[in-house]
């Protein structure tokens, strides 16, 4: 049976995750340590920056990150060998039960609005895999402006401090709270931000650029929206659910099998 090498910080919110995951590993009888892994080992990380390096070195990477639906700071997603849409999620809880605490967030389907909304992301976000989004913003804006659409650009609230563009020529700049920005949109465009999930919850049609976005797993139809959102709710867990071992039941068997 393989050990899991825990490479989380001993400070802040990651310390809480260390406590939860060590409890889970103990519950399932999985050995763990805090040493650097070697190729072929299992390693637990927060986010994909370190995870990408370990994966390139041949490790099996357990990626803990913020959740996707509801209070994202309250929930932790647990993926394998990737981030968000590029991750494999192996747990199979009941989707209806997992979505129950969030069903009040689901708005009626309403893919009509006054504008196309392009959503900015934070430069350096690990989900971007090094891509500079400024040319992409421009291409998307021109694509819809040329068709006569009114286009709004919503810069990420944290983007300014990292040098992200705050205005896009020909577009209106929208700095409203996200729920307000979404409410008036007919289409929400994101490169691979979790805003796509927020848009579907708000009843809005959304597009993404690549498989790094979870909404890449949505088939684009109204009929598939609720199924997709229920599936996403299965990817995230509360700390006590992790600590009890419930959140890693299938993962534990994978680790035990090498």
C-alpha positions as CSV (number, residue, x, y, z in Angstrom):
1,X,0.0,0.0,0.0
2,X,1.3,3.5,-0.9
3,X,1.9,6.3,1.5
4,X,0.4,9.7,0.9
5,X,2.9,12.6,1.1
6,X,1.1,15.7,2.5
7,X,2.5,18.9,1.0
8,X,0.0,21.4,2.5
9,X,1.0,24.4,4.5
10,X,1.0,24.2,8.3
11,X,-0.6,27.7,8.5
12,X,-4.0,29.3,7.8
13,X,-6.8,27.4,6.1
14,X,-4.4,24.7,4.8
15,X,-3.7,23.7,8.4
16,X,-7.4,22.9,8.8
17,X,-7.2,20.8,5.7
18,X,-4.2,18.9,7.1
19,X,-6.2,18.0,10.2
20,X,-9.2,16.9,8.1
21,X,-7.2,14.8,5.6
22,X,-5.0,13.1,8.3
23,X,-8.2,12.1,10.1
24,X,-9.5,10.7,6.9
25,X,-6.3,8.8,6.2
26,X,-6.4,7.4,9.7
27,X,-10.0,6.3,9.3
28,X,-9.1,4.3,6.1
29,X,-5.8,3.0,7.5
30,X,-3.7,4.9,5.0
31,X,-0.1,5.8,6.0
32,X,1.0,9.3,5.4
33,X,4.0,11.6,6.0
34,X,5.1,15.1,5.2
35,X,8.1,14.2,3.0
36,X,8.8,15.2,-0.6
37,X,7.4,12.5,-2.9
38,X,9.1,10.6,-5.7
39,X,7.8,9.6,-9.1
40,X,4.9,7.2,-8.7
41,X,4.0,8.3,-5.2
42,X,0.7,9.8,-4.0
43,X,0.9,13.4,-3.0
44,X,-1.7,15.8,-1.5
45,X,-1.4,19.5,-2.5
46,X,-3.5,22.6,-2.3
47,X,-4.0,24.1,-5.8
48,X,-2.4,23.2,-9.0
49,X,0.9,25.2,-9.0
50,X,2.8,22.6,-7.0
51,X,0.5,19.9,-8.3
52,X,1.6,20.5,-11.9
53,X,5.2,20.0,-10.9
54,X,4.6,16.8,-9.0
55,X,2.5,15.5,-11.9
56,X,5.3,16.1,-14.4
57,X,7.5,14.2,-12.0
58,X,5.2,11.2,-12.3
59,X,3.3,11.5,-9.0
60,X,-0.4,10.8,-8.5
61,X,-1.6,14.2,-7.3
62,X,-4.6,14.7,-5.0
63,X,-5.6,18.3,-5.5
64,X,-7.6,20.1,-2.8
65,X,-9.1,23.5,-3.7
66,X,-12.0,25.7,-3.1
67,X,-15.5,24.4,-3.8
68,X,-17.7,25.4,-6.7
69,X,-21.2,25.9,-5.5
70,X,-22.5,27.8,-2.4
71,X,-19.9,29.0,0.0
72,X,-16.7,28.2,-1.8
73,X,-14.6,28.8,1.3
74,X,-16.7,26.4,3.3
75,X,-16.3,23.5,0.8
76,X,-13.2,21.8,-0.5
77,X,-13.0,20.1,-3.9
78,X,-11.0,17.0,-4.2
79,X,-9.7,16.1,-7.7
80,X,-7.0,13.8,-9.0
81,X,-4.2,14.7,-11.4
82,X,-5.7,18.0,-12.5
83,X,-7.6,21.2,-11.6
84,X,-11.3,21.8,-12.0
85,X,-12.4,20.5,-15.5
86,X,-9.0,18.8,-16.0
87,X,-9.4,16.8,-12.7
88,X,-10.8,13.3,-12.2
89,X,-13.4,13.1,-9.4
90,X,-13.8,9.5,-8.2
91,X,-16.3,9.8,-5.4
92,X,-19.9,8.8,-6.2
93,X,-22.3,10.2,-3.6
94,X,-26.0,10.7,-4.3
95,X,-26.3,13.8,-6.5
96,X,-29.7,14.8,-5.2
97,X,-28.5,14.7,-1.6
98,X,-25.4,16.7,-2.4
99,X,-27.3,19.4,-4.2
100,X,-30.0,19.7,-1.6
101,X,-28.2,22.4,0.5
102,X,-27.7,24.5,-2.7
103,X,-31.0,24.1,-4.5
104,X,-32.2,27.5,-3.2
105,X,-29.5,29.0,-5.4
106,X,-31.0,27.6,-8.6
107,X,-32.8,30.3,-10.6
108,X,-35.3,29.5,-13.4
109,X,-33.8,29.1,-16.9
110,X,-33.7,32.6,-18.4
111,X,-31.1,32.8,-21.3
112,X,-32.4,36.3,-22.3
113,X,-30.8,39.5,-21.5
114,X,-29.6,42.9,-22.8
115,X,-25.9,42.1,-23.3
116,X,-23.2,39.6,-23.7
117,X,-21.0,39.4,-20.5
118,X,-17.3,38.6,-20.9
119,X,-15.8,37.7,-17.5
120,X,-12.2,38.5,-16.6
121,X,-9.9,36.2,-14.6
122,X,-6.9,36.9,-12.5
123,X,-3.5,36.9,-14.3
124,X,-1.4,34.0,-13.1
125,X,-4.4,31.9,-12.0
126,X,-3.3,28.3,-12.1
127,X,-6.3,27.4,-14.2
128,X,-5.0,29.5,-17.0
129,X,-1.9,27.4,-17.4
130,X,0.2,30.5,-18.3
131,X,-2.2,31.8,-21.0
132,X,-2.4,35.6,-21.4
133,X,-6.1,36.4,-21.7
134,X,-5.8,39.9,-23.0
135,X,-5.8,38.9,-26.7
136,X,-8.6,36.4,-26.0
137,X,-10.8,39.1,-24.4
138,X,-10.2,41.3,-27.5
139,X,-11.1,38.5,-29.9
140,X,-14.3,37.6,-28.0
141,X,-15.4,41.2,-27.8
142,X,-14.8,41.8,-31.5
143,X,-16.7,38.6,-32.3
144,X,-19.9,39.7,-30.6
145,X,-19.6,43.4,-31.3
146,X,-19.3,42.6,-35.1
147,X,-22.6,40.8,-34.8
148,X,-24.3,43.9,-33.3
149,X,-24.4,42.7,-29.7
150,X,-24.0,45.0,-26.7
151,X,-21.0,43.7,-24.8
152,X,-20.0,44.2,-21.2
153,X,-16.6,43.3,-19.8
154,X,-16.5,42.4,-16.1
155,X,-12.9,42.6,-14.8
156,X,-12.1,40.2,-11.9
157,X,-12.3,42.1,-8.6
158,X,-8.7,41.0,-7.8
159,X,-7.3,41.5,-11.2
160,X,-6.2,45.1,-10.9
161,X,-3.5,44.4,-8.4
162,X,-2.0,41.8,-10.8
163,X,-2.0,44.1,-13.8
164,X,-5.2,42.7,-15.5
165,X,-6.9,45.0,-17.9
166,X,-9.9,46.9,-16.4
167,X,-11.5,48.1,-19.6
168,X,-12.0,46.7,-23.1
169,X,-12.4,49.0,-26.0
170,X,-16.0,49.1,-27.4
171,X,-17.4,47.4,-24.4
172,X,-19.0,48.7,-21.2
173,X,-17.1,48.0,-18.0
174,X,-19.3,46.3,-15.4
175,X,-18.0,46.3,-11.9
176,X,-21.3,45.4,-10.3
177,X,-21.6,42.5,-7.8
178,X,-21.5,39.2,-9.8
179,X,-25.2,38.4,-9.2
180,X,-26.2,41.8,-10.7
181,X,-23.9,41.4,-13.7
182,X,-25.3,37.9,-14.4
183,X,-29.0,38.9,-14.0
184,X,-29.0,41.2,-17.1
185,X,-26.9,39.0,-19.3
186,X,-28.2,36.9,-22.3
187,X,-24.9,35.0,-22.6
188,X,-21.9,34.7,-20.2
189,X,-18.5,34.1,-21.7
190,X,-15.6,32.8,-19.6
191,X,-12.2,31.3,-20.5
192,X,-12.3,28.7,-17.8
193,X,-13.5,30.5,-14.7
194,X,-16.0,29.1,-12.1
195,X,-18.2,32.0,-13.1
196,X,-19.6,29.6,-15.7
197,X,-21.1,27.5,-12.8
198,X,-22.4,30.7,-11.2
199,X,-24.1,31.6,-14.5
200,X,-25.8,28.3,-14.8
201,X,-27.1,28.6,-11.3
202,X,-28.4,32.0,-12.2
203,X,-30.3,30.5,-15.2
204,X,-28.0,32.0,-17.8
205,X,-26.4,30.4,-20.8
206,X,-22.6,30.2,-20.6
207,X,-19.7,29.3,-22.8
208,X,-16.1,28.4,-22.0
209,X,-12.9,28.1,-24.0
210,X,-11.5,24.8,-22.9
211,X,-11.8,21.7,-20.7
212,X,-10.2,23.6,-17.8
213,X,-13.7,24.9,-17.0
214,X,-16.2,22.7,-15.3
215,X,-18.9,23.8,-17.6
216,X,-17.1,22.1,-20.4
217,X,-18.9,19.0,-18.9
218,X,-22.3,20.6,-19.5
219,X,-23.9,19.8,-22.9
220,X,-25.2,23.3,-23.4
221,X,-28.8,22.5,-23.0
222,X,-31.4,23.6,-20.5
223,X,-32.4,20.0,-19.9
224,X,-28.8,19.1,-18.8
225,X,-28.3,22.1,-16.5
226,X,-29.6,20.6,-13.3
227,X,-27.9,17.3,-13.9
228,X,-24.6,19.1,-14.4
229,X,-25.0,21.2,-11.3
230,X,-25.9,18.2,-9.2
231,X,-22.8,16.4,-10.5
232,X,-20.6,19.4,-9.5
233,X,-22.0,19.4,-6.0
234,X,-20.5,15.9,-5.7
235,X,-17.0,17.2,-6.2
236,X,-16.9,19.3,-3.0
237,X,-16.9,18.4,0.7
238,X,-17.2,20.0,4.1
239,X,-14.3,19.6,6.5
240,X,-16.1,17.2,8.8
241,X,-17.1,15.0,5.7
242,X,-13.4,14.8,4.8
243,X,-12.3,14.1,8.4
244,X,-14.9,11.2,8.7
245,X,-13.4,9.6,5.6
246,X,-16.6,9.9,3.7
247,X,-15.1,12.3,1.1
248,X,-12.3,9.9,0.1
249,X,-13.9,6.5,0.2
250,X,-13.2,5.6,-3.4
251,X,-9.9,7.5,-3.4
252,X,-8.7,5.5,-0.4
253,X,-9.2,2.2,-2.3
254,X,-7.2,3.6,-5.2
255,X,-4.4,4.5,-2.9
256,X,-4.4,1.1,-1.2
257,X,-4.3,-0.5,-4.6
258,X,-1.1,1.4,-5.4
